[in-house]
Each structure stands twice: as structure tokens, then as C-alpha cells.
Amino acid sequence: MKTSFIKFFAIGMISCCALQVNAQQHPVYAQYQYNGMVINPAFPSMDEFSSLTIVSRNQWVGMEGAPKTSTFSFYTPVKASGTSLGFFAMKDEITIYSQTGYHFNISQKVKLDDKLFLALGLKGGMEQFRENNAHLGTDDPVFASNQQYWKTDVGFGFLLYSEKFFIGFSAPSFHNFDIGGTENKVEFKRHMYLQGAFLADINKDLQLRPGILLRQVAGAGTQMDLNATLIIKKLLWLGVTWRTEKTASAMVQVQALKNFNLGYAYDFASSTHLKGMQTGSHELMLNYRFSLVKGKTLTPRLF
């Protein structure tokens, strides 16, 4: 007999309700090339153009109450100052829980030599956590009413980069503070990322971009993503990712028009993770890049 995901989750929550603690976790994405600001506030400094990105991720398709995540991000350089400003909003839903965040970024880059740059980014914002307990349909007083909590969220990031490589370290959720008088049941989890990639020219039409991403969440250990992307004529990106959680994904991105990039990623259903209960995950990305400086020629972003 098929048992829904929401029932599994509710049983788990009821069994540990005495703790009255939820863990704050960042969503995992497959396409970080145009969505990197969500994990590193210094990310906008790598781009000389303005960028607007929308990402929608539907995880563990086939399971009731499975995670669904949407993000909107925008950043732009401020003339020739080396400063970039950005904003992103996100919404993450899983079973009866939802998390909505609004964040502002500022990053500054400095030139170390003719080809090498160092960037520092800072992030600040607010997040709302909601419990839609009414959906459980239970008479348990612990889940008798819906709840919501607000937290501030501050973080930072560094990037060392050139045209051929980058290395970044970030803590986008380094510290936060509760807002309001309601008892906050959301436990803060510090997130730290170490990320790197380099670009290798195969010939005039092909480039290979291997990369690595390490994620460390307090109390949850360290996870690693290994990825490789083949770039064809700077118009088509074909990539694969393997995670230490024993999951894998494939990605394709196309520069559909001069300013528009479209991306799709599919996470394969793991043979060990929720086997038989889900059919994989889908992620869609739309990016629009442009210049606020009249006459500046748009160039493809390879990192």
C-alpha cells in the first residue's frame, strides 16, 4: 500500500515534537552558473553585465509534499567602480513547511594583476518560516494552528578569479537573529561552501569546465558535488554532476538569443535514496543578461 510522503513526515514530527525544533537548510540546485549568488554573495563581481535569473526546481517527482523551490535574482555592476549590487528572493516548500526569503547583496572586486581579481561579497535579508499545520488534519494540540516565524540572515563570500578559473569560499547563512515575539522553533544552521572550477580549451569550438562544490552544514556533515561541463561554440552547455549523496544529474543550457539563456537539469532517481518512491527531479532556468552601458558588447558568461 502506498503511503504518502506527508504522512511519513507527520509521523516523524509527532515522534519528536517534544523537541519543537526544525532545521534551517538551504535548497540544493543543479545549475549554479547563473544562480551562484544564492551560495556566494561575491558571485556578481565575476560578471561585467547585468543579469536577471529565474529558477524553478521540482524535486523528487511523484512524492506527495516533495520539495519545490523557486528563486528570482538580479544583479548589476555600478558603472566602473568595481561594485555590484544584487537582490534575490526564494521560496522553498516541503510538506507543511515553507520558507520565503528576501536578500540584498553588495560585492566589491579589486584587481590583483592584469588577469587576477579578488572579490568580497556581503548579504543581508529576512526569511519567513511557515507551518501549515491545518493540512495535517489532526486533533493533536501541538499542531492545532498554523505558525510563522521571522529571522534575519547575514552572510559573506570571497572569490579569487581570472578568465580561466575561480576559487570561492562563502557562508551565505553565517548568522541570524529572531524577529518578533513568537517563540521561534527554527534552529539556525550555519552553511559554508568551498567552490572552484577552471576552463580548458580543447579547440576553437570546444571548452571543458570541470568543477567542485563542497557544502558543510552544522550537524549535517560535508557533501561534495563533482561536475563537468562541455561548452560548444559558447552556445551550448552539456554538463553532468555527481554528489556524494549518491545522486547524479545531467544539464543542458542553450543561448537561445543574444541575451537569453535557457537551462534544464534532471536529477536521476537514486537507487538507494527514496528508492521506488520518486522518479527524479526537474530544474528549469531562464537567464537574461544585458548592459546598462550603451554600446558595450555582450559576451557569454563561462563561469
C-alpha positions as CSV (number, residue, x, y, z in Angstrom):
1,M,0.0,0.0,0.0
2,K,1.4,3.4,-1.0
3,T,1.9,5.7,2.0
4,S,2.2,9.4,1.2
5,F,5.3,11.4,2.0
6,I,3.3,13.9,4.1
7,K,2.2,11.1,6.4
8,F,5.8,9.9,6.8
9,F,6.8,13.4,7.7
10,A,4.0,14.0,10.1
11,I,4.7,10.7,12.0
12,G,8.4,11.7,12.3
13,M,7.4,15.2,13.5
14,I,5.0,13.9,16.1
15,S,7.5,11.4,17.4
16,C,9.9,14.2,18.2
17,C,7.5,17.0,18.9
18,A,8.9,17.4,22.4
19,L,12.0,19.0,20.9
20,Q,9.9,21.5,18.9
21,V,12.8,22.3,16.6
22,N,13.1,22.5,12.9
23,A,16.3,22.7,10.9
24,Q,17.1,25.5,8.6
25,Q,18.5,24.0,5.3
26,H,19.4,25.7,2.0
27,P,17.9,24.1,-1.1
28,V,20.3,22.2,-3.4
29,Y,20.4,23.3,-7.1
30,A,21.9,21.7,-10.2
31,Q,22.6,24.9,-12.1
32,Y,24.8,27.3,-10.2
33,Q,26.3,29.1,-13.2
34,Y,23.7,31.8,-13.3
35,N,22.3,31.2,-9.8
36,G,25.6,31.4,-7.9
37,M,24.5,34.4,-5.8
38,V,22.4,32.1,-3.7
39,I,25.5,30.4,-2.3
40,N,28.2,33.2,-2.7
41,P,27.4,36.9,-2.3
42,A,30.6,37.7,-4.2
43,F,29.3,36.0,-7.3
44,P,28.0,39.1,-9.2
45,S,31.6,40.6,-9.2
46,M,32.6,38.0,-11.8
47,D,30.1,39.4,-14.4
48,E,30.6,42.7,-16.2
49,F,26.9,42.8,-17.2
50,S,23.6,43.0,-15.5
51,S,21.7,39.7,-15.1
52,L,18.2,38.5,-14.2
53,T,17.6,34.8,-13.5
54,I,14.6,32.7,-12.6
55,V,15.0,29.1,-11.4
56,S,12.2,26.6,-10.6
57,R,13.1,23.2,-9.1
58,N,10.6,20.4,-8.6
59,Q,12.4,17.7,-6.5
60,W,11.5,14.0,-6.0
61,V,8.7,14.0,-8.5
62,G,5.9,11.5,-7.7
63,M,6.1,12.1,-3.9
64,E,3.3,14.0,-2.2
65,G,4.7,17.0,-0.3
66,A,8.2,16.8,-2.0
67,P,10.4,19.9,-2.1
68,K,9.6,22.7,-4.6
69,T,11.9,25.7,-4.9
70,S,11.7,28.9,-6.9
71,T,14.3,31.8,-7.0
72,F,14.5,35.2,-8.6
73,S,17.8,37.0,-8.7
74,F,19.1,40.2,-10.2
75,Y,22.5,41.9,-10.0
76,T,24.2,44.7,-11.8
77,P,27.6,46.4,-11.8
78,V,27.7,50.1,-10.7
79,K,29.5,51.8,-13.6
80,A,33.3,51.4,-13.4
81,S,33.5,51.3,-9.6
82,G,34.1,47.6,-9.2
83,T,31.0,47.4,-7.1
84,S,28.0,45.2,-7.9
85,L,24.6,45.3,-6.3
86,G,22.1,42.4,-6.2
87,F,18.8,41.1,-4.9
88,F,17.3,37.7,-4.7
89,A,14.1,36.1,-3.5
90,M,13.4,32.5,-2.9
91,K,10.6,30.2,-1.8
92,D,11.0,26.7,-0.7
93,E,8.2,24.3,0.2
94,I,8.2,20.8,1.6
95,T,5.2,19.1,3.1
96,I,3.6,21.5,5.6
97,Y,6.6,23.8,5.8
98,S,7.5,26.8,3.6
99,Q,10.5,29.2,3.7
100,T,10.4,32.6,1.9
101,G,13.5,34.8,1.8
102,Y,14.4,38.3,0.6
103,H,18.1,39.3,0.4
104,F,20.2,42.1,-0.8
105,N,23.8,41.7,-1.9
106,I,26.8,44.1,-2.3
107,S,30.1,42.9,-3.7
108,Q,33.4,44.7,-4.4
109,K,36.3,43.5,-6.6
110,V,39.9,44.6,-6.7
111,K,42.4,43.9,-9.4
112,L,45.5,42.0,-8.2
113,D,47.3,42.0,-11.5
114,D,46.4,42.1,-15.2
115,K,44.3,38.9,-15.1
116,L,43.6,38.2,-11.5
117,F,40.8,39.6,-9.3
118,L,39.7,39.2,-5.7
119,A,36.1,39.9,-4.7
120,L,34.3,40.2,-1.4
121,G,30.5,40.0,-1.1
122,L,28.1,40.7,1.8
123,K,24.5,39.6,2.1
124,G,21.7,40.6,4.4
125,G,18.0,39.9,4.4
126,M,15.0,38.3,6.1
127,E,13.3,34.9,5.9
128,Q,9.9,33.8,6.9
129,F,9.2,30.2,8.0
130,R,5.6,28.9,8.0
131,E,4.0,25.7,9.3
132,N,0.7,25.0,7.6
133,N,-0.4,22.6,10.4
134,A,-4.1,22.7,9.3
135,H,-3.1,20.5,6.3
136,L,-2.3,17.6,8.7
137,G,-5.9,17.1,9.7
138,T,-5.0,16.1,13.3
139,D,-6.6,16.9,16.6
140,D,-3.2,17.0,18.3
141,P,-2.9,20.3,20.2
142,V,0.8,20.6,19.2
143,F,-0.3,21.0,15.5
144,A,-3.6,22.8,16.3
145,S,-2.8,26.0,14.4
146,N,-0.6,27.4,11.7
147,Q,2.7,29.1,12.8
148,Q,5.1,31.5,11.3
149,Y,8.5,32.8,12.3
150,W,10.8,35.5,11.0
151,K,14.6,35.6,11.0
152,T,17.2,37.9,9.7
153,D,20.0,36.3,7.7
154,V,23.5,37.7,7.1
155,G,26.4,36.1,5.2
156,F,29.6,36.8,3.2
157,G,31.7,35.3,0.4
158,F,35.1,35.6,-1.2
159,L,36.2,34.9,-4.8
160,L,39.6,34.7,-6.4
161,Y,39.2,34.5,-10.2
162,S,40.5,35.1,-13.7
163,E,39.2,34.3,-17.1
164,K,40.4,30.7,-16.7
165,F,39.5,29.7,-13.1
166,F,37.8,30.7,-9.9
167,I,38.0,29.6,-6.3
168,G,35.4,30.8,-3.8
169,F,34.6,30.4,-0.1
170,S,31.3,31.6,1.4
171,A,29.0,31.4,4.3
172,P,25.7,32.8,3.0
173,S,24.0,32.0,6.2
174,F,26.7,32.9,8.7
175,H,24.4,34.3,11.5
176,N,20.8,35.3,12.0
177,F,18.5,36.8,14.6
178,D,14.9,36.1,15.6
179,I,12.3,38.8,14.8
180,G,9.0,39.2,16.7
181,G,7.7,37.9,20.0
182,T,6.6,34.4,18.8
183,E,8.7,31.5,20.1
184,N,10.9,30.6,17.2
185,K,11.2,26.8,16.6
186,V,13.5,27.1,13.6
187,E,17.1,26.1,14.5
188,F,19.8,28.1,12.8
189,K,22.2,26.0,10.8
190,R,25.4,27.7,9.5
191,H,26.1,26.9,5.9
192,M,29.6,27.1,4.3
193,Y,30.6,26.5,0.7
194,L,34.0,25.9,-1.0
195,Q,33.7,26.0,-4.7
196,G,36.1,26.0,-7.7
197,A,36.3,25.5,-11.4
198,F,38.7,26.0,-14.3
199,L,38.3,26.4,-18.1
200,A,40.3,24.2,-20.5
201,D,40.4,24.9,-24.3
202,I,40.0,21.8,-26.3
203,N,39.9,23.6,-29.7
204,K,38.4,26.8,-31.1
205,D,34.9,25.4,-30.7
206,L,35.1,23.3,-27.6
207,Q,35.9,24.1,-24.0
208,L,35.7,21.9,-20.9
209,R,34.8,23.3,-17.5
210,P,35.3,20.8,-14.6
211,G,34.4,22.0,-11.1
212,I,33.8,21.0,-7.5
213,L,31.5,22.3,-4.7
214,L,31.8,21.4,-1.0
215,R,28.9,22.1,1.3
216,Q,29.2,22.0,5.1
217,V,26.1,22.4,7.2
218,A,26.4,22.4,11.0
219,G,25.3,19.0,12.3
220,A,24.8,17.5,8.8
221,G,28.4,16.8,7.8
222,T,30.0,17.7,4.5
223,Q,28.7,16.9,1.0
224,M,30.5,17.3,-2.3
225,D,29.4,17.9,-5.9
226,L,31.8,17.0,-8.8
227,N,30.8,18.4,-12.2
228,A,32.0,18.8,-15.7
229,T,30.5,20.9,-18.5
230,L,31.3,20.8,-22.2
231,I,30.9,24.2,-23.9
232,I,30.2,24.0,-27.6
233,K,30.9,27.3,-29.5
234,K,29.8,29.2,-26.4
235,L,26.2,28.5,-27.4
236,L,25.5,25.1,-25.9
237,W,26.4,23.7,-22.5
238,L,26.2,20.0,-21.7
239,G,27.0,19.0,-18.1
240,V,26.9,16.2,-15.6
241,T,27.1,16.3,-11.8
242,W,27.8,13.6,-9.2
243,R,27.1,14.1,-5.5
244,T,28.4,12.2,-2.5
245,E,24.8,11.6,-1.5
246,K,25.0,9.1,-4.4
247,T,22.8,11.1,-6.7
248,A,23.6,12.3,-10.2
249,S,22.2,15.0,-12.6
250,A,22.5,16.0,-16.2
251,M,22.2,19.6,-17.5
252,V,21.8,21.3,-20.8
253,Q,21.9,25.1,-21.4
254,V,21.3,26.9,-24.6
255,Q,22.0,30.5,-25.6
256,A,18.6,30.8,-27.4
257,L,19.1,34.5,-28.2
258,K,21.9,37.1,-27.7
259,N,20.6,38.0,-24.3
260,F,18.7,34.9,-23.3
261,N,19.9,31.6,-21.9
262,L,17.6,28.6,-21.2
263,G,18.6,25.7,-19.0
264,Y,17.2,22.4,-17.9
265,A,18.6,19.9,-15.4
266,Y,17.4,16.4,-14.4
267,D,18.4,14.7,-11.2
268,F,18.2,10.9,-11.6
269,A,16.3,8.9,-9.1
270,S,18.8,7.3,-6.8
271,S,18.9,3.5,-6.4
272,T,19.4,4.0,-2.6
273,H,17.7,7.3,-1.8
274,L,13.9,7.0,-1.5
275,K,14.1,4.1,-4.0
276,G,10.8,3.4,-5.7
277,M,9.1,6.5,-4.2
278,Q,10.2,9.2,-6.7
279,T,11.1,9.5,-10.3
280,G,13.8,12.2,-10.2
281,S,13.9,16.0,-10.0
282,H,13.5,18.7,-12.6
283,E,15.0,22.2,-12.7
284,L,14.3,24.9,-15.2
285,M,16.4,28.1,-15.5
286,L,15.8,31.3,-17.5
287,N,18.5,34.0,-17.6
288,Y,18.5,37.4,-19.3
289,R,21.8,39.4,-19.4
290,F,22.2,42.9,-20.6
291,S,24.4,46.0,-20.4
292,L,23.3,49.3,-18.8
293,V,26.3,50.9,-20.6
294,K,25.3,52.0,-24.1
295,G,27.4,50.4,-26.9
296,K,29.0,47.7,-24.7
297,T,29.1,44.3,-26.5
298,L,27.6,41.4,-24.6
299,T,29.9,38.4,-24.1
300,P,28.9,34.9,-22.9
301,R,29.4,34.0,-19.3
302,L,31.5,30.9,-18.9
303,F,31.6,30.7,-15.1
